Amino acid sequence: MCAGPEFRHASPGAKTQCNQVGCNAGKRNAAIQKALSVYNRLVQARGDSRYPVPSFALLKEVNRMAAMDYAKHEIILEEKAFEVCNSFGNQSDAALAMLLAHELTHYYEKHGWRKGFVENNIDLDIGLRLDSLVDYAAKETEADYLGGFLVYSAGYGLFDKGPDVLAKLYQAYNMPVGRTEKYPSLSDRQSMGRRSAEKMAQLVEVFDMANLLTAIGNYTDAYAFYYYVLMVYQSREIYNNLGVTAVLDAMQYFGPAELKYRFPVELDLTSTATRNVLAAPNRDSLLRQALLHFDAAISMDPQYAPAYLNKACAYALLKDYNRARFYAGVEARQAALKHNYPKTALDADVLTGIVDALESQVEKAQATFQAAAAAGSPLAAHNLRILLGETIETETTDSAEPDKPERIDEKALARVAEEGNVDDSKTITLANQLYFYQNPKLGPNSRLFVSENNLTKKTTYLHLTSAGYPGKTARQIGLGADRAAIIEAYGEPGHTIETPRGEIMVYKK
């Protein structure tokens, strides 16, 4: 509701009300709704329920731009700062997200304790040092860096207009552009923002590479890539994906008779560092390790449906069918239906059908698979055919016509790997003898990711199209093609990875 000059909101996702006398029901209410929508989306993307969510206030005062008010447990945004962000047109939501994510990061990274410590110990040398410009810069840099990753996680992309937003804010608030006793100069603040954005972009690339390595079955490297991100940024998705990697790794050590069905383990496209890669892994140990990761994701967000489903998959693989049924049919399904994960709810039904089949309840499993397939689940349709004993042919015998190999930007992957053109300045060391190389501009519409593991002697090249890639595959599949067209061109994939929103189809050839 509007109380005095400000709007306050205590719980993200709730409906808004405006009772203030004279409160503009037009422009101001639209600003409230827009800012609150962005704020709620950031809180949801952070997915950390271990701490109470700060309330949100849009203020008429002209004083702080945006700030975390620790005394009121509230994040504030001033109308003037909102208008600055709103001036960025179709990137205005991303500009707002940048400003609010910065303040949310201050809160979640516990930067507030320093402020209280300084106030209580300002007479001590440690208090004076923590109150210095150097300490301020460190906190602001971290808030820029991790806040930028939060903006990306919330679906606003890699926002690169931060320096422009800062310049407009300084101008709107008539702030001195030179350095003061407490604040760096505008140019320094912009430079800090640019460097943080570069670091954040690297973190995003590591996360993307982890997802891709998981999809193609390189689980050892994928786990290390996720772990690298986790050491910087903790989120339910990172913990979930670490668990997924461990489950998929364990599934490699099941025989064909043990693993007839495709499990709906969900990778969210939102320690192996010390494992002896030459030793035969214990699959049960990997599954129990995965359970710990899923529990960590759930501890951050008890309503995160994919983690419950993945936990159910791990229990099913451990042959603990009672727990598998509970986490799939009760926990995952309820959380999915309540919090807008329709595919996860459908995948939970698929897993229930798998458990029915494993417990020889064939008719029950058939009915469950049929219902899920009718609701649009390719995974259910695939498992139904297996249950009925049908032969499923995967992939076509050749990956493309002999004279038309698959190419991106007119380059075949073999040529890309042979040339090995990478940007040495972007090299990242992830673990002992594991390196991440890339070339963000390999071609006009593509980039190159490389994982080099000197322990396993395995190098993985991934030639990736850029967003909106205009080209097509050798068999004329491009953006917008539906699943049926892909199957007609390439056959059923030999491997799929489920996600909370869809499916990754993996063709070995």
C-alpha positions as CSV (number, residue, x, y, z in Angstrom):
1,M,0.0,0.0,0.0
2,C,1.0,3.6,-0.2
3,A,2.0,4.9,3.2
4,G,2.9,8.6,3.3
5,P,5.1,9.4,0.3
6,E,6.1,5.8,-0.5
7,F,4.9,2.5,-1.7
8,R,5.9,-0.5,0.3
9,H,5.7,-4.2,-0.5
10,A,6.4,-6.9,2.0
11,S,6.3,-10.1,0.1
12,P,7.3,-10.5,-3.6
13,G,4.5,-11.8,-5.8
14,A,1.6,-10.3,-3.8
15,K,-0.9,-8.0,-5.4
16,T,-0.4,-4.3,-5.0
17,Q,-2.7,-1.7,-3.4
18,C,-2.7,2.1,-3.4
19,N,-4.6,3.8,-0.6
20,Q,-2.7,7.1,-0.3
21,V,-4.8,10.2,-0.7
22,G,-3.8,11.8,-4.0
23,C,-1.7,8.9,-5.1
24,N,-1.5,9.1,-8.9
25,A,-3.3,6.0,-10.1
26,G,-1.8,6.4,-13.5
27,K,1.9,7.2,-14.0
28,R,3.0,6.5,-10.4
29,N,1.1,3.2,-10.2
30,A,2.5,2.1,-13.5
31,A,6.0,2.9,-12.2
32,I,5.3,0.9,-9.0
33,Q,4.0,-2.1,-11.0
34,K,7.0,-2.1,-13.3
35,A,9.6,-1.7,-10.6
36,L,8.0,-4.3,-8.4
37,S,7.7,-6.7,-11.3
38,V,11.5,-6.4,-11.9
39,Y,12.2,-6.7,-8.2
40,N,10.1,-9.8,-7.8
41,R,11.8,-11.4,-10.8
42,L,15.2,-10.8,-9.3
43,V,14.2,-12.2,-6.0
44,Q,12.8,-15.3,-7.7
45,A,15.9,-15.8,-9.7
46,R,18.1,-15.5,-6.6
47,G,15.9,-18.3,-5.1
48,D,17.4,-18.0,-1.7
49,S,14.7,-18.4,1.0
50,R,17.2,-18.8,3.8
51,Y,16.9,-15.1,4.5
52,P,13.7,-13.0,4.7
53,V,13.1,-11.1,1.5
54,P,13.5,-7.3,2.0
55,S,10.4,-5.2,1.4
56,F,10.4,-2.8,-1.5
57,A,9.6,0.9,-1.5
58,L,9.4,3.4,-4.4
59,L,10.1,6.8,-2.8
60,K,9.5,10.4,-3.9
61,E,12.5,11.8,-2.1
62,V,15.7,12.7,-3.9
63,N,18.6,11.4,-1.8
64,R,19.9,7.9,-2.3
65,M,19.0,6.8,-5.8
66,A,18.7,3.2,-4.7
67,A,19.8,1.6,-1.5
68,M,19.5,-1.3,1.0
69,D,18.0,0.2,4.2
70,Y,19.2,-2.3,6.8
71,A,17.4,-0.6,9.6
72,K,14.0,-1.1,7.9
73,H,15.0,-4.3,6.1
74,E,14.0,-2.6,2.9
75,I,15.3,-1.9,-0.6
76,I,14.4,1.5,-1.8
77,L,14.3,3.0,-5.3
78,E,13.7,6.7,-5.8
79,E,11.3,7.9,-8.5
80,K,14.1,10.0,-10.1
81,A,16.3,7.0,-10.4
82,F,13.4,5.0,-11.8
83,E,12.9,7.7,-14.5
84,V,16.6,7.5,-15.4
85,C,16.3,3.8,-15.9
86,N,13.0,4.2,-17.8
87,S,14.7,6.5,-20.3
88,F,16.6,3.4,-21.7
89,G,13.6,2.4,-23.8
90,N,13.4,-1.4,-24.5
91,Q,16.3,-1.9,-22.1
92,S,14.7,0.0,-19.3
93,D,13.7,-3.2,-17.4
94,A,17.3,-4.4,-17.6
95,A,18.6,-1.0,-16.4
96,L,16.1,-1.3,-13.4
97,A,17.3,-4.8,-12.8
98,M,20.9,-3.7,-12.7
99,L,20.2,-1.1,-10.1
100,L,18.0,-3.3,-7.9
101,A,20.2,-6.4,-8.3
102,H,23.2,-4.3,-7.1
103,E,21.3,-3.6,-3.8
104,L,20.0,-7.1,-3.4
105,T,23.6,-8.3,-3.7
106,H,24.6,-6.0,-0.9
107,Y,22.0,-7.7,1.2
108,Y,22.6,-11.4,0.3
109,E,26.4,-11.0,0.5
110,K,26.0,-9.5,4.0
111,H,27.7,-6.2,3.3
112,G,25.5,-4.6,6.0
113,W,27.6,-6.1,8.9
114,R,30.5,-3.9,7.9
115,K,28.4,-0.8,8.2
116,G,27.3,-1.7,11.7
117,F,30.8,-2.8,12.7
118,V,32.2,0.5,11.5
119,E,29.7,2.6,13.4
120,N,30.4,0.7,16.6
121,N,34.2,0.7,16.2
122,I,34.9,3.9,14.4
123,D,37.5,4.8,17.0
124,L,39.6,1.7,16.3
125,D,42.0,1.4,13.4
126,I,40.1,-1.6,12.0
127,G,36.9,0.5,11.9
128,L,38.7,3.3,10.1
129,R,40.1,0.9,7.5
130,L,36.7,-0.7,6.9
131,D,35.2,2.8,6.4
132,S,37.8,3.6,3.8
133,L,37.2,4.3,0.1
134,V,39.1,1.1,-0.7
135,D,36.6,-1.0,1.3
136,Y,33.7,0.9,-0.4
137,A,35.1,0.1,-3.8
138,A,35.5,-3.6,-2.9
139,K,31.8,-3.9,-1.8
140,E,30.6,-1.9,-4.9
141,T,32.7,-4.1,-7.2
142,E,31.3,-7.3,-5.7
143,A,27.7,-5.9,-5.9
144,D,28.3,-5.0,-9.6
145,Y,29.8,-8.4,-10.4
146,L,27.4,-10.7,-8.6
147,G,24.5,-8.3,-9.3
148,G,25.2,-8.6,-13.0
149,F,25.1,-12.4,-12.8
150,L,21.7,-12.1,-11.0
151,V,20.4,-9.9,-13.8
152,Y,21.5,-12.5,-16.3
153,S,20.0,-15.3,-14.2
154,A,16.7,-13.5,-14.2
155,G,16.6,-13.4,-18.0
156,Y,17.6,-9.9,-18.7
157,G,20.7,-10.9,-20.7
158,L,24.2,-9.4,-20.5
159,F,23.3,-5.8,-19.8
160,D,26.2,-3.6,-21.1
161,K,24.8,-0.1,-20.5
162,G,25.8,0.2,-16.9
163,P,28.3,3.1,-17.5
164,D,25.6,5.0,-19.4
165,V,23.1,4.5,-16.5
166,L,25.7,5.8,-14.0
167,A,26.4,8.8,-16.1
168,K,22.7,9.7,-16.3
169,L,22.2,9.1,-12.6
170,Y,25.2,11.4,-11.7
171,Q,23.7,14.1,-14.0
172,A,20.1,13.7,-12.7
173,Y,21.3,14.0,-9.1
174,N,23.8,16.7,-9.7
175,M,26.6,14.7,-8.2
176,P,30.2,15.8,-8.5
177,V,32.0,13.7,-11.2
178,G,35.3,14.0,-9.4
179,R,36.5,11.9,-6.4
180,T,35.3,12.8,-2.9
181,E,36.2,11.6,0.5
182,K,33.6,8.9,0.5
183,Y,33.0,8.1,-3.2
184,P,35.2,7.4,-6.3
185,S,34.9,9.6,-9.4
186,L,32.3,8.9,-12.0
187,S,35.0,7.7,-14.4
188,D,36.4,5.4,-11.8
189,R,33.0,4.1,-10.9
190,Q,32.3,3.5,-14.6
191,S,35.6,1.6,-15.0
192,M,34.8,-0.5,-12.0
193,G,31.5,-1.3,-13.6
194,R,33.0,-2.3,-16.9
195,R,35.6,-4.6,-15.2
196,S,32.9,-6.2,-13.1
197,A,30.8,-6.7,-16.3
198,E,33.7,-8.4,-18.0
199,K,34.2,-10.7,-15.0
200,M,30.5,-11.4,-14.9
201,A,30.4,-12.3,-18.6
202,Q,33.2,-14.8,-17.9
203,L,31.1,-16.4,-15.1
204,V,28.1,-16.6,-17.5
205,E,30.3,-18.3,-20.1
206,V,31.6,-20.8,-17.5
207,F,28.0,-21.6,-16.5
208,D,27.0,-22.0,-20.2
209,M,29.9,-24.3,-20.8
210,A,29.0,-26.4,-17.8
211,N,25.5,-26.9,-19.2
212,L,26.9,-27.8,-22.6
213,L,29.4,-30.3,-21.2
214,T,26.6,-31.9,-19.2
215,A,24.4,-32.2,-22.3
216,I,27.1,-34.0,-24.3
217,G,28.1,-36.3,-21.4
218,N,31.4,-34.9,-20.2
219,Y,30.4,-35.0,-16.6
220,T,33.8,-34.8,-15.0
221,D,34.6,-31.4,-16.6
222,A,31.0,-30.2,-16.2
223,Y,31.1,-30.7,-12.5
224,A,34.3,-28.7,-12.2
225,F,32.8,-25.9,-14.2
226,Y,29.7,-25.7,-12.0
227,Y,31.8,-25.9,-8.9
228,Y,33.9,-22.9,-10.2
229,V,30.7,-20.9,-10.4
230,L,29.5,-22.1,-7.0
231,M,32.6,-20.8,-5.3
232,V,31.6,-17.3,-6.5
233,Y,27.8,-17.4,-6.7
234,Q,25.5,-19.7,-4.7
235,S,22.1,-20.4,-6.2
236,R,19.5,-23.2,-6.3
237,E,20.2,-23.7,-10.0
238,I,23.9,-24.2,-9.4
239,Y,23.4,-26.8,-6.6
240,N,20.7,-28.5,-8.7
241,N,22.9,-28.7,-11.8
242,L,25.8,-30.1,-9.7
243,G,23.4,-32.8,-8.5
244,V,22.2,-33.5,-12.1
245,T,25.8,-33.9,-13.2
246,A,26.5,-36.5,-10.5
247,V,23.2,-38.4,-11.3
248,L,24.0,-38.5,-15.0
249,D,27.6,-39.6,-14.2
250,A,26.3,-42.4,-12.0
251,M,23.9,-43.5,-14.8
252,Q,26.9,-44.4,-17.0
253,Y,27.6,-47.3,-14.7
254,F,24.3,-49.0,-15.0
255,G,23.9,-51.8,-17.5
256,P,21.3,-51.6,-20.3
257,A,18.9,-54.0,-18.5
258,E,19.0,-51.8,-15.4
259,L,18.4,-48.6,-17.3
260,K,15.7,-49.4,-19.9
261,Y,13.9,-46.1,-19.4
262,R,14.9,-42.5,-19.9
263,F,14.7,-40.6,-16.6
264,P,13.4,-37.0,-16.4
265,V,16.5,-35.6,-14.7
266,E,16.1,-31.8,-15.1
267,L,19.1,-29.6,-15.9
268,D,18.3,-26.0,-15.1
269,L,19.6,-23.7,-17.8
270,T,19.4,-21.3,-15.0
271,S,33.9,-32.9,-5.0
272,T,35.3,-33.9,-8.4
273,A,38.2,-31.6,-8.0
274,T,39.8,-34.3,-5.8
275,R,38.3,-37.4,-7.4
276,N,40.7,-39.9,-8.9
277,V,39.4,-40.0,-12.5
278,L,41.3,-43.2,-13.1
279,A,39.4,-45.1,-10.4
280,A,36.0,-46.8,-11.1
281,P,33.4,-44.6,-9.6
282,N,30.9,-46.0,-7.1
283,R,27.5,-45.2,-8.6
284,D,25.7,-45.2,-5.3
285,S,28.2,-42.8,-3.9
286,L,27.6,-40.5,-6.8
287,L,23.9,-40.7,-6.3
288,R,24.1,-39.9,-2.6
289,Q,26.5,-37.0,-3.4
290,A,23.8,-35.8,-5.8
291,L,21.1,-36.0,-3.0
292,L,23.2,-33.6,-0.9
293,H,23.3,-31.1,-3.8
294,F,19.6,-31.3,-4.3
295,D,19.0,-30.8,-0.6
296,A,21.2,-27.7,-0.7
297,A,19.1,-26.3,-3.6
298,I,15.9,-27.1,-1.6
299,S,17.3,-25.4,1.5
300,M,17.8,-22.2,-0.5
301,D,14.3,-22.5,-2.0
302,P,11.8,-25.0,-0.6
303,Q,9.5,-24.3,-3.5
304,Y,12.0,-25.2,-6.2
305,A,10.3,-28.1,-8.0
306,P,13.1,-29.3,-10.2
307,A,15.3,-30.2,-7.2
308,Y,12.5,-32.4,-5.7
309,L,12.0,-34.2,-9.1
310,N,15.8,-34.8,-9.4
311,K,15.9,-36.0,-5.8
312,A,13.2,-38.5,-6.7
313,C,15.2,-39.7,-9.8
314,A,18.2,-40.3,-7.6
315,Y,16.1,-42.4,-5.1
316,A,14.6,-44.4,-8.0
317,L,18.1,-45.2,-9.2
318,L,19.0,-46.2,-5.7
319,K,15.9,-48.5,-5.8
320,D,14.3,-46.6,-2.9
321,Y,11.0,-46.5,-4.7
322,N,8.9,-45.3,-1.7
323,R,10.9,-42.1,-1.4
324,A,11.0,-41.8,-5.2
325,R,7.2,-41.9,-5.3
326,F,6.9,-39.4,-2.5
327,Y,9.3,-36.8,-3.9
328,A,7.9,-37.1,-7.4
329,G,4.2,-37.5,-6.8
330,V,3.9,-35.2,-3.8
331,E,6.8,-32.8,-3.3
332,A,7.8,-32.2,-6.9
333,R,4.3,-32.2,-8.3
334,Q,2.8,-29.9,-5.7
335,A,5.6,-27.4,-5.9
336,A,5.5,-27.5,-9.7
337,L,1.8,-26.8,-10.0
338,K,1.9,-24.1,-7.3
339,H,4.9,-22.3,-8.7
340,N,4.5,-22.5,-12.5
341,Y,6.7,-25.4,-13.5
342,P,4.2,-27.3,-15.8
343,K,6.8,-29.4,-17.5
344,T,8.3,-30.5,-14.1
345,A,4.8,-31.6,-13.1
346,L,4.6,-33.6,-16.3
347,D,8.1,-35.1,-15.8
348,A,7.1,-36.1,-12.2
349,D,4.3,-38.1,-13.8
350,V,6.8,-39.7,-16.2
351,L,9.0,-40.7,-13.2
352,T,6.0,-42.2,-11.4
353,G,5.3,-44.3,-14.5
354,I,9.0,-45.4,-14.5
355,V,8.7,-46.5,-10.9
356,D,5.5,-48.3,-11.7
357,A,7.2,-50.2,-14.5
358,L,10.2,-51.0,-12.3
359,E,7.9,-52.5,-9.7
360,S,6.1,-54.6,-12.4
361,Q,2.9,-52.6,-12.3
362,V,2.7,-52.6,-16.1
363,E,-0.9,-51.5,-16.6
364,K,-0.5,-48.7,-14.2
365,A,2.7,-47.6,-15.9
366,Q,1.1,-47.8,-19.3
367,A,-1.8,-45.6,-18.2
368,T,0.6,-43.0,-16.7
369,F,2.8,-42.9,-19.8
370,Q,-0.2,-42.6,-22.1
371,A,-1.7,-39.7,-20.1
372,A,1.7,-37.8,-20.0
373,A,2.3,-38.5,-23.7
374,A,-1.2,-37.1,-24.5
375,A,-0.3,-34.0,-22.5
376,G,2.7,-33.4,-24.8
377,S,5.6,-35.3,-23.2
378,P,8.0,-36.8,-25.8
379,L,9.8,-38.5,-22.9
380,A,6.6,-40.3,-21.8
381,A,6.0,-41.4,-25.4
382,H,9.5,-42.8,-25.7
383,N,9.2,-44.7,-22.4
384,L,5.8,-46.0,-23.4
385,R,7.3,-47.5,-26.5
386,I,10.0,-49.2,-24.4
387,L,7.4,-50.5,-22.0
388,L,5.4,-52.0,-24.9
389,G,8.6,-53.7,-26.3
390,E,8.8,-51.6,-29.5
391,T,12.1,-51.1,-31.2
392,I,13.3,-47.5,-31.3
393,E,15.8,-46.5,-33.9
394,T,17.9,-43.5,-32.9
395,E,19.7,-41.2,-35.3
396,T,20.2,-41.7,-39.0
397,T,23.1,-43.8,-40.2
398,D,25.0,-40.8,-41.5
399,S,25.1,-37.3,-39.9
400,A,24.8,-35.5,-43.2
401,E,25.3,-36.0,-46.9
402,P,29.0,-36.9,-47.6
403,D,29.4,-33.7,-49.7
404,K,27.5,-31.6,-47.1
405,P,29.1,-31.9,-43.7
406,E,27.6,-29.8,-40.9
407,R,29.0,-26.3,-40.9
408,I,28.6,-23.1,-38.9
409,D,29.7,-19.9,-40.6
410,E,30.9,-22.2,-43.5
411,K,33.3,-24.0,-41.2
412,A,33.2,-27.7,-40.3
413,L,34.1,-28.6,-36.7
414,A,37.1,-30.6,-37.7
415,R,38.6,-27.5,-39.3
416,V,37.7,-25.4,-36.3
417,A,39.5,-27.8,-34.0
418,E,42.5,-28.1,-36.3
419,E,42.9,-24.3,-36.4
420,G,42.4,-23.9,-32.6
421,N,42.0,-20.1,-32.7
422,V,41.3,-18.9,-29.2
423,D,41.7,-15.6,-27.3
424,D,44.5,-16.3,-24.8
425,S,43.4,-13.3,-22.7
426,K,40.2,-15.2,-21.9
427,T,41.9,-18.4,-20.5
428,I,40.4,-19.6,-17.2
429,T,42.0,-22.2,-15.0
430,L,39.1,-24.1,-13.3
431,A,40.9,-26.9,-11.4
432,N,44.1,-28.8,-11.4
433,Q,45.0,-29.1,-15.1
434,L,41.5,-28.2,-16.3
435,Y,41.4,-25.1,-18.6
436,F,38.6,-23.2,-20.4
437,Y,39.5,-21.5,-23.6
438,Q,37.3,-19.5,-25.9
439,N,37.0,-17.4,-29.0
440,P,34.0,-15.1,-28.7
441,K,34.3,-14.0,-32.4
442,L,35.3,-17.1,-34.3
443,G,33.0,-16.1,-37.1
444,P,30.4,-13.5,-37.9
445,N,27.7,-15.7,-36.3
446,S,29.6,-18.0,-34.0
447,R,32.0,-18.5,-31.1
448,L,34.2,-21.3,-29.8
449,F,34.4,-22.9,-26.4
450,V,37.2,-25.4,-25.5
451,S,37.6,-27.5,-22.4
452,E,41.1,-29.0,-22.0
453,N,41.6,-31.6,-19.2
454,N,45.2,-32.6,-19.0
455,L,44.5,-35.2,-16.4
456,T,42.0,-37.2,-18.5
457,K,43.8,-36.1,-21.8
458,K,40.4,-35.0,-23.1
459,T,39.8,-31.8,-25.1
460,T,36.3,-30.8,-26.0
461,Y,35.5,-28.3,-28.8
462,L,32.1,-26.7,-29.0
463,H,31.4,-24.5,-32.0
464,L,28.3,-22.4,-31.1
465,T,26.0,-20.3,-33.1
466,S,25.2,-16.8,-31.9
467,A,21.6,-15.8,-30.9
468,G,19.3,-15.5,-33.9
469,Y,21.7,-17.5,-36.2
470,P,20.3,-17.2,-39.7
471,G,21.8,-20.3,-41.1
472,K,20.5,-23.9,-41.3
473,T,22.0,-27.3,-40.8
474,A,23.1,-29.6,-43.6
475,R,19.5,-31.1,-43.5
476,Q,17.9,-27.7,-43.5
477,I,16.9,-27.3,-39.8
478,G,17.0,-23.8,-38.5
479,L,15.6,-21.7,-35.7
480,G,11.8,-22.2,-35.5
481,A,11.8,-25.9,-36.6
482,D,9.6,-28.0,-34.4
483,R,10.5,-31.4,-32.9
484,A,8.8,-33.4,-35.7
485,A,10.9,-31.7,-38.3
486,I,14.1,-32.5,-36.4
487,I,13.1,-36.1,-36.1
488,E,12.3,-36.4,-39.7
489,A,15.7,-35.0,-40.7
490,Y,17.9,-36.7,-38.1
491,G,15.8,-39.4,-36.5
492,E,15.2,-39.8,-32.7
493,P,18.1,-38.5,-30.7
494,G,20.4,-41.0,-29.1
495,H,20.3,-39.0,-25.9
496,T,18.1,-36.3,-24.4
497,I,18.5,-34.0,-21.4
498,E,15.4,-32.6,-19.8
499,T,15.1,-29.1,-18.5
500,P,12.3,-27.4,-16.5
501,R,11.2,-25.6,-19.8
502,G,12.0,-28.1,-22.5
503,E,14.4,-30.7,-23.8
504,I,17.9,-30.8,-25.2
505,M,18.2,-33.3,-28.1
506,V,21.8,-34.7,-28.4
507,Y,23.0,-36.4,-31.5
508,K,26.3,-38.2,-31.1
509,K,27.2,-37.7,-34.8
